[in-house]
Amino acid sequence: MSRPLAFSRLPRRRFLAGLPGLAWLTGLDPLAAGPLNRKGFHISGISLAAYSLRSEFAVMRGKATDGKLQMPGFLDYCASIGLSGAELTSYFFPEDIDSAYCRKIKRQAHLLGIDLTGGAIGNNFSFPPDSDRSKQELAETRRWIDFYAEMGIPTIRVFAGGPAKGIPEDQAIANIIANLGAALAHAEARGVLLGLENHDFTTRIDRFLRIMQSIDSPWLGGTFDSGNLEPDPDPYGQMERIAPYAITAQIKTTLKTPAGKVPTDLPRVVSLLKAANYRGYLVLEYEEENPREAIPGFIAQLREAAEKA
């Protein structure tokens, strides 16, 4: 399989070795990372991202809101609409979260028959690796890797982030590679996979692939997000490029195109994942109006698309 925009061995080694704090990366084989080699397509079930009910949560990034929903209530909601999975998001947990709270969430999910299919961390890895901001981002990422590992969550979706204005693209990518590599060392120690999402800086899929193909770690995969793409005349073609890397699949109900927002062809998205031998949950991430009214219908559509694939 061709690897667009992967670094060649010698130029990449020289490039990385010349950047402060990145010498350790020069030992990586740039062609070692690549699409997952899995046998056969399998959908484990349908999951719901907590972000789908973001307007209802009582906490948002450590600050109280007008909402009433807590994470236990979100799990109850998932069970009430017949789901077998739920994806959690760090933004909506209380600031004083600890291991005991994590164990309560794990117990509740098990008793409800809900798989905790993933967790999300709102990180930004685009800062220079030796900077104070990068150290803060990595400390918070490691903290949440620990919490999610305590809950028994197998995959965590992480972000490249958005580089500050004026940072050249190659430098931003090198920063992301370095910081993601540092986070992966902790994820491996806790037995948790990190899934880089096509989001922010990596909605341009060429950038996503450059990062994915430059890190050699069995604990790294991709978070396939059907809606986080630069507006493109062929969004499904862009999805096809990232599907082979997916360790989790976020499905949105709309797509951005040059002509504006359009409904997602859910069966077509599932067929792309099938062609890539995706195995795992389909995670609905609903971002439109009236989530409580709309989510059950989209869950039914996703379930039907999976059954017919």
SULNOR-V192399 format. One record per pair of residues at least 12 apart in sequence whose ideal C-beta (glycine too) atoms are under 8 Angstrom apart, sorted by the first residue. I is the first residue (numbers start at 1). GAP is how many residues later the second one is. D is the distance in whole Angstrom. If there is no record, write none. Layout:
I|GAP|D + I|GAP|D
This chain:
1|33|7 + 1|34|6 + 1|243|8 + 3|28|7 + 3|31|7 + 3|206|7 + 3|210|5 + 4|202|7 + 4|205|6 + 4|237|8 + 5|201|5 + 5|204|6 + 5|205|5 + 5|208|8 + 6|24|6 + 6|25|7 + 6|203|7 + 6|204|7 + 6|207|4 + 6|208|7 + 7|23|5 + 7|203|7 + 7|206|8 + 7|207|6 + 8|22|7 + 9|20|8 + 9|21|6 + 9|22|8 + 12|18|5 + 12|202|7 + 13|13|5 + 15|155|7 + 15|159|7 + 16|158|6 + 16|161|8 + 19|152|7 + 19|155|5 + 20|108|7 + 20|109|8 + 20|110|6 + 21|107|7 + 21|108|4 + 21|109|5 + 21|157|6 + 22|107|7 + 22|152|6 + 22|155|8 + 22|156|5 + 24|157|8 + 25|152|6 + 25|153|6 + 25|156|7 + 25|189|8 + 28|186|7 + 28|187|7 + 28|188|5 + 29|187|6 + 30|183|7 + 30|184|6 + 31|182|8 + 32|184|4 + 33|179|6 + 33|180|5 + 33|181|7 + 33|182|5 + 33|183|5 + 33|184|7 + 33|187|7 + 34|179|6 + 35|209|3 + 35|210|6 + 35|241|8 + 36|185|7 + 36|208|6 + 36|209|7 + 36|210|8 + 36|211|7 + 36|241|8 + 38|239|5 + 38|240|8 + 38|241|6 + 39|238|7 + 40|237|6 + 40|239|7 + 41|232|7 + 41|233|4 + 41|236|5 + 41|237|6 + 41|238|7 + 41|268|7 + 42|236|8 + 42|237|4 + 42|238|8 + 43|227|8 + 43|235|8 + 43|237|8 + 43|238|7 + 43|239|6 + 43|263|4 + 43|266|7 + 44|40|8 + 44|41|7 + 44|71|8 + 44|73|8 + 44|235|7 + 44|236|6 + 44|237|5 + 45|38|8 + 45|39|4 + 45|40|5 + 45|70|7 + 45|236|6 + 45|237|8 + 46|37|6 + 46|38|7 + 46|39|7 + 46|235|7 + 46|236|5 + 46|237|8 + 46|238|7 + 46|253|6 + 46|256|5 + 46|257|6 + 46|260|7 + 47|31|8 + 47|36|7 + 47|37|7 + 47|38|3 + 47|39|6 + 47|40|5 + 47|68|7 + 47|70|4 + 47|71|7 + 47|234|4 + 47|235|7 + 47|236|4 + 47|237|7 + 48|30|5 + 48|33|8 + 48|35|6 + 48|37|7 + 48|38|6 + 48|39|7 + 48|235|7 + 48|236|5 + 48|238|8 + 48|247|7 + 48|251|7 + 49|38|4 + 49|40|7 + 49|71|7 + 49|201|7 + 49|234|5 + 49|235|7 + 49|236|4 + 49|237|8 + 50|21|7 + 50|24|5 + 50|36|7 + 50|37|6 + 50|38|5 + 50|39|4 + 50|42|6 + 50|70|8 + 51|38|5 + 51|40|8 + 51|69|7 + 51|234|6 + 51|236|8 + 52|232|7 + 52|233|6 + 52|234|4 + 52|235|7 + 52|239|5 + 52|243|6 + 53|16|6 + 53|21|6 + 53|24|7 + 53|238|6 + 53|239|8 + 54|37|8 + 54|38|7 + 55|12|7 + 55|236|8 + 56|12|7 + 56|13|4 + 57|12|5 + 57|13|7 + 57|17|8 + 57|34|8 + 57|35|4 + 58|12|6 + 59|32|8 + 59|33|6 + 59|34|7 + 59|35|6 + 59|36|7 + 60|31|6 + 60|32|7 + 61|30|5 + 61|61|7 + 62|33|5 + 69|23|8 + 70|24|8 + 71|17|7 + 71|21|6 + 71|22|6 + 71|34|6 + 72|32|8 + 72|33|7 + 72|36|6 + 74|12|7 + 74|14|8 + 74|18|8 + 75|30|7 + 75|33|6 + 75|34|6 + 75|37|6 + 75|39|6 + 76|36|7 + 78|34|8 + 78|36|6 + 79|33|4 + 79|34|7 + 79|35|6 + 81|214|7 + 81|215|5 + 81|218|6 + 82|217|8 + 83|31|7 + 83|216|7 + 84|29|7 + 84|30|7 + 84|31|6 + 85|29|6 + 85|30|5 + 85|31|8 + 85|32|4 + 85|196|5 + 85|198|7 + 86|23|7 + 86|28|5 + 86|29|8 + 86|30|6 + 86|31|7 + 87|29|8 + 87|30|5 + 87|31|4 + 87|32|7 + 87|33|7 + 87|161|8 + 87|196|5 + 87|198|8 + 88|17|8 + 88|28|6 + 88|30|7 + 88|31|5 + 88|32|7 + 88|60|8 + 88|63|7 + 88|65|7 + 89|30|7 + 89|31|4 + 89|33|8 + 90|29|7 + 90|30|6 + 90|31|5 + 90|32|6 + 90|54|5 + 90|57|8 + 91|29|8 + 91|31|6 + 93|54|8 + 97|50|6 + 99|48|8 + 99|51|5 + 102|45|5 + 102|46|8 + 102|48|4 + 102|49|5 + 103|47|7 + 103|48|8 + 105|46|5 + 106|44|7 + 106|45|5 + 106|46|5 + 109|42|8 + 115|166|7 + 116|35|6 + 116|36|6 + 116|37|5 + 117|36|8 + 117|37|8 + 117|38|7 + 117|131|7 + 117|163|8 + 117|164|4 + 117|166|6 + 118|35|6 + 118|36|7 + 118|37|5 + 118|38|7 + 118|39|6 + 118|77|7 + 118|130|5 + 118|163|8 + 118|165|7 + 119|25|7 + 119|28|8 + 119|29|4 + 119|32|7 + 119|34|5 + 119|36|8 + 119|37|5 + 119|38|7 + 120|36|7 + 120|37|5 + 121|19|7 + 121|20|6 + 121|23|5 + 121|24|8 + 121|35|6 + 121|36|7 + 121|37|6 + 121|38|8 + 122|37|7 + 123|14|5 + 123|17|7 + 123|18|5 + 123|35|6 + 123|36|6 + 123|38|7 + 123|60|8 + 124|13|6 + 124|35|7 + 124|36|8 + 124|37|3 + 124|38|7 + 125|12|6 + 125|33|7 + 125|34|7 + 125|35|6 + 125|36|5 + 125|50|7 + 125|51|5 + 125|54|4 + 125|55|5 + 125|58|7 + 126|34|6 + 126|35|4 + 126|36|6 + 126|37|4 + 126|38|7 + 126|41|7 + 126|46|5 + 126|49|5 + 126|50|6 + 126|53|8 + 126|75|6 + 127|34|8 + 127|37|8 + 127|48|6 + 127|52|7 + 128|47|6 + 129|46|6 + 129|49|4 + 129|50|6 + 129|53|7 + 134|41|7 + 134|45|6 + 137|24|8 + 137|42|7 + 138|41|6 + 138|44|6 + 138|45|6 + 141|17|7 + 141|42|5 + 141|45|8 + 142|41|7 + 142|44|5 + 144|12|7 + 145|38|7 + 145|41|5 + 145|42|5 + 145|45|5 + 145|47|6 + 146|44|7 + 148|44|6 + 149|41|4 + 149|42|7 + 149|43|5 + 153|39|7 + 154|38|7 + 154|39|6 + 155|37|7 + 155|38|5 + 155|39|8 + 155|40|5 + 155|66|7 + 155|68|8 + 155|92|5 + 155|93|5 + 156|31|7 + 156|36|6 + 156|37|7 + 156|38|6 + 156|39|7 + 157|37|8 + 157|38|5 + 157|39|8 + 157|40|5 + 157|66|4 + 157|91|6 + 157|93|7 + 158|22|7 + 158|25|7 + 158|36|5 + 158|37|7 + 158|38|6 + 158|39|7 + 158|65|8 + 159|37|8 + 159|38|6 + 159|40|5 + 159|41|6 + 159|43|8 + 160|16|5 + 160|20|8 + 160|36|7 + 160|39|7 + 160|40|6 + 160|41|5 + 160|42|5 + 160|47|8 + 160|48|8 + 160|51|7 + 161|15|7 + 161|39|6 + 161|40|6 + 162|38|5 + 162|39|6 + 163|12|7 + 163|38|6 + 169|38|7 + 172|29|7 + 173|34|7 + 173|37|6 + 173|38|6 + 173|41|8 + 176|25|7 + 176|35|6 + 177|34|6 + 177|37|5 + 177|38|6 + 180|14|7 + 180|16|7 + 180|31|7 + 180|35|6 + 180|40|7 + 181|34|6 + 181|36|7 + 184|31|7 + 184|33|5 + 184|35|5 + 184|36|6 + 187|32|5 + 188|29|7 + 188|31|5 + 192|27|7 + 193|26|5 + 193|27|7 + 193|28|6 + 193|54|6 + 194|25|6 + 194|26|6 + 194|27|7 + 195|25|8 + 195|26|5 + 195|27|6 + 195|28|4 + 195|51|8 + 195|52|5 + 195|53|5 + 196|12|7 + 196|15|6 + 196|16|7 + 196|24|7 + 196|25|8 + 196|26|6 + 196|27|6 + 197|25|8 + 197|26|4 + 197|28|5 + 197|31|7 + 197|53|7 + 198|24|7 + 198|25|7 + 198|26|7 + 198|27|5 + 198|30|5 + 198|31|7 + 198|44|6 + 199|26|6 + 199|29|5 + 203|25|5 + 203|26|6 + 203|27|5 + 204|26|5 + 205|24|7 + 205|25|8 + 205|33|5 + 205|36|5 + 205|37|6 + 208|14|7 + 208|34|6 + 209|32|7 + 209|33|8 + 212|33|6 + 221|24|6 + 221|25|7 + 221|26|3 + 221|27|8 + 222|20|6 + 222|23|3 + 222|24|5 + 222|25|7 + 223|23|7 + 223|24|7 + 223|25|5 + 223|26|8 + 223|27|6 + 224|15|7 + 224|18|5 + 224|19|6 + 224|21|8 + 224|22|4 + 224|24|7 + 224|25|4 + 224|26|7 + 224|49|7 + 224|54|8 + 225|25|4 + 225|27|7 + 225|60|7 + 226|13|6 + 226|23|8 + 226|24|7 + 226|25|5 + 226|26|5 + 226|29|7 + 226|38|6 + 226|43|5 + 227|23|8 + 227|25|3 + 227|26|8 + 227|27|6 + 227|28|6 + 227|29|7 + 227|37|7 + 227|58|8 + 227|60|7 + 228|22|8 + 228|24|8 + 229|26|7 + 229|27|7 + 230|26|8 + 231|25|5 + 231|26|6 + 231|27|5 + 232|25|7 + 232|26|7 + 233|24|7 + 233|25|6 + 235|20|5 + 235|21|7 + 235|22|6 + 236|29|8 + 236|32|6 + 236|33|7 + 236|36|6 + 239|30|7 + 239|33|5 + 240|32|5 + 240|35|7 + 240|36|8 + 243|29|5 + 243|30|6 + 243|32|7 + 243|33|4 + 243|35|6 + 244|32|5 + 246|27|7 + 246|30|7 + 246|32|5 + 246|34|8 + 247|33|7 + 248|32|6 + 248|33|7 + 248|35|6 + 249|24|6 + 249|29|6 + 249|31|7 + 249|32|7 + 249|33|6 + 249|34|6 + 250|33|5 + 250|35|5 + 251|13|7 + 251|15|7 + 251|18|6 + 251|31|6 + 251|32|7 + 251|33|6 + 251|34|7 + 251|51|6 + 252|12|6 + 252|33|6 + 252|34|8 + 252|35|6 + 253|31|8 + 253|33|6 + 253|34|8 + 253|35|6 + 253|41|8 + 253|45|6 + 254|33|8 + 254|34|7 + 266|32|8 + 266|35|5 + 266|36|6 + 266|39|5 + 267|38|4 + 267|41|7 + 267|42|7 + 269|36|8 + 270|12|7 + 270|32|8 + 270|35|4 + 270|36|6 + 270|39|5 + 271|38|6 + 273|36|8 + 274|35|5 + 282|20|5 + 282|24|6 + 284|14|6 + 284|15|6 + 284|18|6 + 286|12|6
